[in-house]
Amino acid sequence: MSGPADTGTPVRRDRWDLVAVAGMLSFVAMLDMNIVNIALPDLARSLHVSLETAQWAALGYQLPVVALLLPAGRWLDQVGTRPALLLATTGFGTCSAAAALAPSAPWLLAARIAQGGFGALLFVLMPVLAARSVSPRLRGRAMSVPATLGPLGAVTGPAVGGLLLDHLGWRAIFLVKLPVCLAALVIAHRSAPRGGRLRPPDRSALAEAGLIGSATGAVLLALTFAPGSPLWLLLAAAAVPPLVRWLRGPAGRSLTALLRDSGTAGVHGTVLCVAAGFAVMRYLVALHLQDQDRVSATVTGLTLLAFPLGMALAGPLGGRLADRFAPRKVAVAGTAVTAFGLLLLVPLGDNWSPPDVAWRLGLAGLGMGLYGGPVQKLVMTAAPSERMAAAGSGVQLARSLGFTLGPALATAAWGLAGGGTGGVRAGLVLAAAIAWLAVLLLGARRRTRVN
């Protein structure tokens, strides 16, 4: 059914309940990026498949998210926010229930692929919903909610998944998101402004998703093979043709024009770098604690929770500072704190205790919490109101690519440096370098359009 698009006009009064919905759904959508990984051995045993096959329970969600983010952003600029929100939330929850009931691997994979499609819609919708639910003067505070809770879902996924797996089994990791989806549906049905309709996506959307997905898949495979085979060079080269073809197409030209006109290309680069640097660090610190220091999985999980704790503490402050001062300055300061925290981890050695690691992680998390809301505000205020979803999809694509590429980059750096403690330190140097690059990208000020 087609109809007029949502014009993006803000609601007449601030709706913090809708901001809460944006935060809740951002949390569960990002939670799904990581929570399944810890259950892969149990999935393989239960469904009688190899571990490599079971891994597609995670990749089956992640790849559609990355491939569909940009097409979803263009589509959401043409439809109503309320019906799109209800559709995405219902679809996400239904697919999660279908995954929990899966009697076989093909069923599970189909459910996860479909859930990734609805997840892409949620990722793009959430910053738009937060921005449109409050007046512009409160936009920094509102956008800090999904900007903080989303990454929190990603970093707490393994801990939450481990608890559910130990006590309730692998099906619980899919069911745990249903109460959140139901609560979000109730609030959205009651509070979301009425208006706008759904319409079928453009035919070019599938072709665009295929080009983005194939380029991303080739890069991931290249990084996987990098430590042990020159095949990675061929795979990396295979990512170039689909990427070039996409950039030369209407969708690619539209996005590059939006980044150029809004002056936010550096901001998007910052988001990708911060997410990738964090993902590299988290993968290698966990590897070091468990393999080199022989720390238990429980202690490792508790140590890593210092990062999301820092984020949770600093996230609301970052939003308030962005509403009071220049959001770019706040974002640069937060990114610099994150980069400094990652730099302090570089000398990581066998004589470090978990508290030695934890306070450095907490410092990096404080910086990431400070930068999240201001960065989202920079992007959303620079974009034309009728293209907010497209702008938001670019940020979410950058973040998702960072989280997806990070572990592959960590594995490549660790392998090329010979593994062991030396490999971990080499990877941490890479993580810190990527984070400091983010500071430079964000500090290089560009003229932006403010709505």
DOSEKE-744340 format. One record per residue (C-alpha): residue number from 1; residue in three letters; x, z, y. Coordinates in steps of 0.001 Angstrom, whole numbers, always signed. Layout:
% DOSEKE-744340
NUM, ALA, X, Z, Y $
...
//
This chain:
% DOSEKE-744340
1, MET, +0, +0, +0 $
2, SER, +1483, -986, +3358 $
3, GLY, +833, +353, +6797 $
4, PRO, +2386, +1300, +10100 $
5, ALA, +5692, +3053, +10052 $
6, ASP, +6213, +6569, +11305 $
7, THR, +7417, +6272, +14888 $
8, GLY, +9569, +9368, +14634 $
9, THR, +7714, +11239, +17400 $
10, PRO, +8463, +14956, +17085 $
11, VAL, +5673, +17381, +16221 $
12, ARG, +3966, +19121, +19136 $
13, ARG, +5313, +22519, +18166 $
14, ASP, +8375, +23617, +16264 $
15, ARG, +7663, +23720, +12521 $
16, TRP, +10323, +25894, +10939 $
17, ASP, +8421, +25869, +7657 $
18, LEU, +9195, +22142, +7396 $
19, VAL, +12828, +22878, +8246 $
20, ALA, +12761, +25341, +5351 $
21, VAL, +11394, +22568, +3111 $
22, ALA, +14303, +20348, +4182 $
23, GLY, +16745, +23099, +3239 $
24, MET, +15085, +23859, -107 $
25, LEU, +14991, +20240, -1211 $
26, SER, +18542, +19587, +17 $
27, PHE, +19680, +22508, -2128 $
28, VAL, +18027, +21311, -5347 $
29, ALA, +19036, +17664, -4810 $
30, MET, +22703, +18638, -4414 $
31, LEU, +22417, +21252, -7175 $
32, ASP, +21619, +18421, -9562 $
33, MET, +24922, +16726, -8697 $
34, ASN, +26877, +19494, -10460 $
35, ILE, +24669, +21774, -12546 $
36, VAL, +24432, +19387, -15505 $
37, ASN, +28204, +19068, -15973 $
38, ILE, +28576, +22524, -17472 $
39, ALA, +25883, +21779, -20089 $
40, LEU, +27393, +18531, -21432 $
41, PRO, +28810, +20040, -24668 $
42, ASP, +25449, +21656, -25456 $
43, LEU, +23612, +18429, -24674 $
44, ALA, +25916, +16498, -27014 $
45, ARG, +25303, +18934, -29875 $
46, SER, +21560, +19212, -29331 $
47, LEU, +20920, +15477, -29023 $
48, HIS, +23512, +14507, -31669 $
49, VAL, +25608, +12243, -29411 $
50, SER, +29249, +12145, -28344 $
51, LEU, +30453, +14012, -25268 $
52, GLU, +31114, +10661, -23569 $
53, THR, +27478, +9670, -24102 $
54, ALA, +26237, +13054, -22919 $
55, GLN, +28244, +12612, -19712 $
56, TRP, +25716, +9995, -18633 $
57, ALA, +23229, +12822, -18114 $
58, ALA, +25303, +13544, -14992 $
59, LEU, +26371, +10002, -14080 $
60, GLY, +22823, +8711, -14647 $
61, TYR, +21766, +10828, -11665 $
62, GLN, +24820, +10406, -9444 $
63, LEU, +25178, +6625, -9509 $
64, PRO, +21555, +5823, -8457 $
65, VAL, +21890, +8366, -5656 $
66, VAL, +24975, +6620, -4272 $
67, ALA, +23614, +3104, -4851 $
68, LEU, +20175, +3710, -3323 $
69, LEU, +20967, +5842, -276 $
70, LEU, +21317, +2971, +2202 $
71, PRO, +18319, +955, +917 $
72, ALA, +16311, +4189, +970 $
73, GLY, +17265, +4789, +4587 $
74, ARG, +16046, +1354, +5680 $
75, TRP, +12807, +1755, +3705 $
76, LEU, +12098, +5216, +5104 $
77, ASP, +12380, +3892, +8667 $
78, GLN, +9386, +1645, +7846 $
79, VAL, +7020, +4200, +6273 $
80, GLY, +5389, +7519, +7101 $
81, THR, +7436, +10700, +6746 $
82, ARG, +4618, +12712, +5130 $
83, PRO, +3704, +10303, +2279 $
84, ALA, +7386, +9596, +1617 $
85, LEU, +8109, +13333, +1415 $
86, LEU, +5243, +13960, -997 $
87, LEU, +6246, +10977, -3144 $
88, ALA, +9932, +11920, -3325 $
89, THR, +9270, +15593, -4088 $
90, THR, +6637, +14849, -6741 $
91, GLY, +8815, +12212, -8395 $
92, PHE, +11900, +14413, -8372 $
93, GLY, +10062, +17347, -9953 $
94, THR, +8290, +15167, -12528 $
95, CYS, +11546, +13547, -13635 $
96, SER, +13198, +16964, -13872 $
97, ALA, +10402, +18130, -16183 $
98, ALA, +10743, +14936, -18241 $
99, ALA, +14485, +15582, -18617 $
100, ALA, +13812, +19135, -19815 $
101, LEU, +11445, +17790, -22498 $
102, ALA, +13801, +15008, -23629 $
103, PRO, +13833, +14646, -27454 $
104, SER, +16663, +12076, -27397 $
105, ALA, +19565, +10806, -25303 $
106, PRO, +17836, +7550, -24187 $
107, TRP, +14829, +9568, -22950 $
108, LEU, +17127, +11924, -21044 $
109, LEU, +19101, +9071, -19503 $
110, ALA, +15946, +7279, -18348 $
111, ALA, +14622, +10489, -16769 $
112, ARG, +17929, +11120, -15003 $
113, ILE, +18181, +7582, -13624 $
114, ALA, +14662, +7818, -12220 $
115, GLN, +15417, +11277, -10834 $
116, GLY, +18489, +9864, -9087 $
117, GLY, +16272, +7331, -7334 $
118, PHE, +13953, +10050, -6036 $
119, GLY, +16999, +12167, -5215 $
120, ALA, +18280, +9393, -2942 $
121, LEU, +14977, +9534, -1038 $
122, LEU, +15297, +13310, -663 $
123, PHE, +18871, +13087, +583 $
124, VAL, +17850, +10678, +3346 $
125, LEU, +14584, +12416, +4206 $
126, MET, +15905, +15928, +4663 $
127, PRO, +17946, +15549, +7883 $
128, VAL, +15180, +13347, +9336 $
129, LEU, +12540, +15959, +8492 $
130, ALA, +14618, +18730, +10072 $
131, ALA, +15296, +16688, +13217 $
132, ARG, +11636, +15700, +13706 $
133, SER, +10208, +19162, +13046 $
134, VAL, +11643, +20851, +16165 $
135, SER, +12286, +20026, +19792 $
136, PRO, +15634, +18394, +20674 $
137, ARG, +17026, +21604, +22169 $
138, LEU, +16747, +23301, +18737 $
139, ARG, +17945, +20363, +16698 $
140, GLY, +21398, +21815, +15963 $
141, ARG, +19926, +24989, +14474 $
142, ALA, +17355, +23046, +12478 $
143, MET, +19825, +20552, +11078 $
144, SER, +22265, +23282, +10097 $
145, VAL, +19716, +24383, +7463 $
146, PRO, +19866, +21291, +5189 $
147, ALA, +23488, +20668, +6221 $
148, THR, +24433, +24113, +4870 $
149, LEU, +22041, +24509, +1940 $
150, GLY, +22787, +21038, +541 $
151, PRO, +26519, +21621, -27 $
152, LEU, +25698, +25168, -1151 $
153, GLY, +23653, +23637, -3950 $
154, ALA, +26639, +21517, -4958 $
155, VAL, +29147, +24375, -5070 $
156, THR, +26860, +26910, -6774 $
157, GLY, +25701, +24437, -9436 $
158, PRO, +28270, +25424, -12087 $
159, ALA, +27633, +29151, -11629 $
160, VAL, +23844, +28781, -11791 $
161, GLY, +24134, +26379, -14712 $
162, GLY, +26397, +28726, -16648 $
163, LEU, +23965, +31628, -16365 $
164, LEU, +20993, +29514, -17425 $
165, LEU, +22927, +27944, -20268 $
166, ASP, +24062, +31283, -21680 $
167, HIS, +20635, +32906, -21587 $
168, LEU, +17986, +30156, -21761 $
169, GLY, +19611, +26974, -23062 $
170, TRP, +20257, +23538, -21538 $
171, ARG, +16604, +22672, -20893 $
172, ALA, +16421, +25488, -18322 $
173, ILE, +18884, +23718, -16019 $
174, PHE, +16228, +21066, -15418 $
175, LEU, +13251, +23435, -15276 $
176, VAL, +14825, +25775, -12695 $
177, LYS, +14158, +23250, -9910 $
178, LEU, +10412, +22983, -10545 $
179, PRO, +9350, +26142, -8644 $
180, VAL, +11274, +24945, -5592 $
181, CYS, +9632, +21502, -5772 $
182, LEU, +6165, +23040, -6140 $
183, ALA, +6705, +25366, -3168 $
184, ALA, +7983, +22463, -1062 $
185, LEU, +4930, +20363, -2014 $
186, VAL, +2521, +23108, -971 $
187, ILE, +4205, +23608, +2414 $
188, ALA, +4577, +19871, +3057 $
189, HIS, +945, +19145, +2157 $
190, ARG, -215, +21859, +4539 $
191, SER, +2191, +21391, +7449 $
192, ALA, +3603, +17842, +7547 $
193, PRO, +1982, +15768, +10319 $
194, ARG, -430, +13191, +8984 $
195, GLY, +83, +9507, +9666 $
196, GLY, +1909, +6533, +8299 $
197, ARG, +1640, +4885, +4899 $
198, LEU, +3876, +3706, +2116 $
199, ARG, +4867, +111, +1596 $
200, PRO, +6845, -1700, -1114 $
201, PRO, +10610, -1880, -488 $
202, ASP, +12220, -5175, +467 $
203, ARG, +13290, -7430, -2386 $
204, SER, +16860, -7281, -1143 $
205, ALA, +17020, -3522, -1811 $
206, LEU, +17823, -3912, -5523 $
207, ALA, +20560, -6451, -4804 $
208, GLU, +22047, -4140, -2185 $
209, ALA, +21938, -1195, -4587 $
210, GLY, +23642, -3287, -7264 $
211, LEU, +26500, -4239, -4943 $
212, ILE, +27084, -668, -3749 $
213, GLY, +26749, +770, -7258 $
214, SER, +29149, -1731, -8843 $
215, ALA, +31788, -1174, -6146 $
216, THR, +31526, +2613, -6509 $
217, GLY, +31643, +2422, -10310 $
218, ALA, +34765, +248, -10218 $
219, VAL, +36553, +2717, -7920 $
220, LEU, +35610, +5677, -10137 $
221, LEU, +36891, +3909, -13253 $
222, ALA, +40085, +2910, -11434 $
223, LEU, +40831, +6514, -10475 $
224, THR, +40072, +7653, -14022 $
225, PHE, +42683, +5267, -15482 $
226, ALA, +45231, +5755, -12677 $
227, PRO, +47489, +8371, -14359 $
228, GLY, +48111, +6459, -17564 $
229, SER, +47458, +2728, -17242 $
230, PRO, +48078, -125, -14769 $
231, LEU, +44515, -1198, -15568 $
232, TRP, +43418, +898, -12615 $
233, LEU, +44818, -1677, -10187 $
234, LEU, +42584, -4395, -11659 $
235, LEU, +39559, -2114, -11550 $
236, ALA, +40264, -1155, -7945 $
237, ALA, +40497, -4850, -7048 $
238, ALA, +37163, -5453, -8788 $
239, ALA, +35473, -3221, -6211 $
240, VAL, +36456, -5513, -3333 $
241, PRO, +34182, -8581, -3937 $
242, PRO, +30867, -6678, -4109 $
243, LEU, +31885, -4561, -1117 $
244, VAL, +32794, -7619, +963 $
245, ARG, +29599, -9395, -61 $
246, TRP, +27535, -6369, +952 $
247, LEU, +29318, -6047, +4311 $
248, ARG, +28609, -9712, +5064 $
249, GLY, +24942, -9407, +4135 $
250, PRO, +22079, -8320, +6415 $
251, ALA, +22170, -4692, +5271 $
252, GLY, +25922, -4331, +5767 $
253, ARG, +25824, -5976, +9185 $
254, SER, +22907, -3754, +10198 $
255, LEU, +24741, -565, +9235 $
256, THR, +28006, -1556, +10904 $
257, ALA, +26073, -2445, +14065 $
258, LEU, +24371, +965, +13993 $
259, LEU, +27712, +2758, +13586 $
260, ARG, +29270, +679, +16365 $
261, ASP, +26401, +1079, +18824 $
262, SER, +26011, +4824, +18208 $
263, GLY, +29765, +5468, +18177 $
264, THR, +29539, +7551, +14983 $
265, ALA, +31859, +5663, +12612 $
266, GLY, +34455, +8434, +12945 $
267, VAL, +31806, +11075, +12265 $
268, HIS, +30831, +9360, +9017 $
269, GLY, +34506, +9133, +8061 $
270, THR, +34842, +12844, +8728 $
271, VAL, +31921, +13678, +6456 $
272, LEU, +33414, +11612, +3619 $
273, CYS, +36880, +13165, +4049 $
274, VAL, +35657, +16765, +4212 $
275, ALA, +33503, +16314, +1102 $
276, ALA, +36331, +14598, -812 $
277, GLY, +38912, +17198, +230 $
278, PHE, +36615, +20008, -852 $
279, ALA, +35850, +18328, -4196 $
280, VAL, +39564, +17757, -4908 $
281, MET, +40333, +21388, -4106 $
282, ARG, +37519, +22887, -6158 $
283, TYR, +38376, +20836, -9231 $
284, LEU, +42081, +21746, -9119 $
285, VAL, +41670, +25428, -8260 $
286, ALA, +39295, +25887, -11200 $
287, LEU, +41745, +23997, -13438 $
288, HIS, +44636, +26182, -12336 $
289, LEU, +42829, +29494, -12707 $
290, GLN, +41573, +28722, -16193 $
291, ASP, +44436, +26678, -17667 $
292, GLN, +47532, +28079, -15974 $
293, ASP, +46480, +31641, -15112 $
294, ARG, +44187, +32079, -18162 $
295, VAL, +41463, +33586, -16007 $
296, SER, +38032, +33824, -17637 $
297, ALA, +35262, +31417, -16714 $
298, THR, +33291, +34287, -15159 $
299, VAL, +36157, +35367, -12887 $
300, THR, +36845, +31740, -11996 $
301, GLY, +33219, +31221, -11015 $
302, LEU, +33179, +34391, -8919 $
303, THR, +36403, +33357, -7184 $
304, LEU, +35033, +29917, -6332 $
305, LEU, +31867, +31496, -4906 $
306, ALA, +33959, +32680, -1933 $
307, PHE, +33641, +29162, -502 $
308, PRO, +29814, +28988, -445 $
309, LEU, +29705, +32571, +804 $
310, GLY, +31777, +31526, +3819 $
311, MET, +29503, +28527, +4333 $
312, ALA, +26354, +30636, +4187 $
313, LEU, +27734, +33057, +6773 $
314, ALA, +28906, +30404, +9236 $
315, GLY, +26141, +27792, +8832 $
316, PRO, +23538, +29397, +11143 $
317, LEU, +26248, +30152, +13708 $
318, GLY, +27360, +26521, +13710 $
319, GLY, +23827, +25364, +14462 $
320, ARG, +23412, +27809, +17335 $
321, LEU, +26761, +26862, +18852 $
322, ALA, +25852, +23171, +18594 $
323, ASP, +22676, +23800, +20615 $
324, ARG, +24580, +25769, +23265 $
325, PHE, +27837, +23838, +23568 $
326, ALA, +29050, +20297, +22882 $
327, PRO, +28360, +19700, +19157 $
328, ARG, +31502, +17572, +18758 $
329, LYS, +33764, +20418, +19892 $
330, VAL, +32081, +22839, +17493 $
331, ALA, +32356, +20327, +14645 $
332, VAL, +36060, +19688, +15354 $
333, ALA, +36753, +23427, +15368 $
334, GLY, +34934, +23918, +12074 $
335, THR, +36710, +20973, +10436 $
336, ALA, +40082, +22322, +11606 $
337, VAL, +39316, +25743, +10080 $
338, THR, +38427, +24062, +6771 $
339, ALA, +41622, +21994, +6847 $
340, PHE, +43701, +25086, +7608 $
341, GLY, +42111, +26987, +4721 $
342, LEU, +42915, +24124, +2336 $
343, LEU, +46475, +23971, +3660 $
344, LEU, +46940, +27673, +2869 $
345, LEU, +46117, +26883, -779 $
346, VAL, +48999, +24407, -1199 $
347, PRO, +51610, +26996, -2349 $
348, LEU, +49218, +28059, -5147 $
349, GLY, +51310, +29581, -7938 $
350, ASP, +51084, +31578, -11134 $
351, ASN, +51638, +34853, -9279 $
352, TRP, +48478, +34488, -7193 $
353, SER, +45604, +36811, -8044 $
354, PRO, +41945, +35692, -7792 $
355, PRO, +41549, +37633, -4488 $
356, ASP, +44558, +35711, -3092 $
357, VAL, +42710, +32494, -3825 $
358, ALA, +39291, +33796, -2787 $
359, TRP, +40086, +34700, +826 $
360, ARG, +41590, +31264, +1439 $
361, LEU, +38508, +29642, -78 $
362, GLY, +36312, +31841, +2093 $
363, LEU, +38179, +30719, +5227 $
364, ALA, +37726, +27054, +4284 $
365, GLY, +34042, +27729, +3604 $
366, LEU, +33594, +29314, +7039 $
367, GLY, +34898, +26130, +8615 $
368, MET, +32626, +23909, +6523 $
369, GLY, +29632, +26017, +7506 $
370, LEU, +30533, +25690, +11193 $
371, TYR, +30881, +21928, +11082 $
372, GLY, +27786, +20932, +9030 $
373, GLY, +24977, +21354, +11574 $
374, PRO, +26917, +19993, +14590 $
375, VAL, +27947, +16862, +12657 $
376, GLN, +24345, +16154, +11636 $
377, LYS, +23205, +16647, +15224 $
378, LEU, +25874, +14230, +16487 $
379, VAL, +24631, +11495, +14184 $
380, MET, +20904, +12014, +14591 $
381, THR, +20947, +12300, +18400 $
382, ALA, +23132, +9195, +18730 $
383, ALA, +20829, +7025, +16596 $
384, PRO, +17680, +5357, +18009 $
385, SER, +14592, +7328, +16966 $
386, GLU, +13246, +4389, +14967 $
387, ARG, +16481, +4272, +12927 $
388, MET, +16962, +7972, +12182 $
389, ALA, +16555, +7527, +8435 $
390, ALA, +19139, +4724, +8357 $
391, ALA, +21574, +6923, +10274 $
392, GLY, +20878, +9857, +7958 $
393, SER, +21391, +7669, +4900 $
394, GLY, +24846, +6741, +6147 $
395, VAL, +25837, +10407, +6415 $
396, GLN, +24428, +11207, +2992 $
397, LEU, +26227, +8224, +1460 $
398, ALA, +29496, +9382, +2994 $
399, ARG, +28997, +12921, +1680 $
400, SER, +27892, +11794, -1782 $
401, LEU, +30838, +9405, -2072 $
402, GLY, +33169, +12239, -1126 $
403, PHE, +31739, +14599, -3725 $
404, THR, +31746, +11828, -6347 $
405, LEU, +35254, +10516, -5653 $
406, GLY, +36861, +13948, -5235 $
407, PRO, +37245, +14885, -8924 $
408, ALA, +38544, +11394, -9732 $
409, LEU, +41103, +11638, -6910 $
410, ALA, +42110, +15100, -8148 $
411, THR, +42610, +13821, -11703 $
412, ALA, +44697, +10889, -10451 $
413, ALA, +46928, +13086, -8248 $
414, TRP, +47355, +15671, -10998 $
415, GLY, +48293, +13050, -13590 $
416, LEU, +50659, +11078, -11355 $
417, ALA, +52520, +14316, -10474 $
418, GLY, +53053, +15165, -14149 $
419, GLY, +50309, +17755, -14594 $
420, GLY, +50780, +21526, -14707 $
421, THR, +51329, +23599, -11580 $
422, GLY, +53156, +20719, -9912 $
423, GLY, +50183, +18465, -10432 $
424, VAL, +47818, +21063, -8991 $
425, ARG, +49987, +21466, -5898 $
426, ALA, +50201, +17702, -5427 $
427, GLY, +46421, +17505, -5557 $
428, LEU, +46054, +20365, -3075 $
429, VAL, +48441, +18596, -695 $
430, LEU, +46151, +15561, -980 $
431, ALA, +43076, +17720, -293 $
432, ALA, +44665, +19258, +2814 $
433, ALA, +45839, +15849, +4065 $
434, ILE, +42355, +14392, +3667 $
435, ALA, +40879, +17343, +5586 $
436, TRP, +43356, +16980, +8459 $
437, LEU, +42525, +13263, +8579 $
438, ALA, +38917, +14353, +9058 $
439, VAL, +39962, +16437, +12077 $
440, LEU, +41682, +13407, +13628 $
441, LEU, +38704, +11125, +12986 $
442, LEU, +36266, +13560, +14557 $
443, GLY, +38560, +14391, +17467 $
444, ALA, +38895, +10719, +18426 $
445, ARG, +35932, +10790, +20770 $
446, ARG, +33731, +7719, +21101 $
447, ARG, +30917, +6947, +23507 $
448, THR, +27625, +7768, +21825 $
449, ARG, +24028, +7104, +22680 $
450, VAL, +21957, +10245, +23178 $
451, ASN, +18179, +10169, +22742 $
//
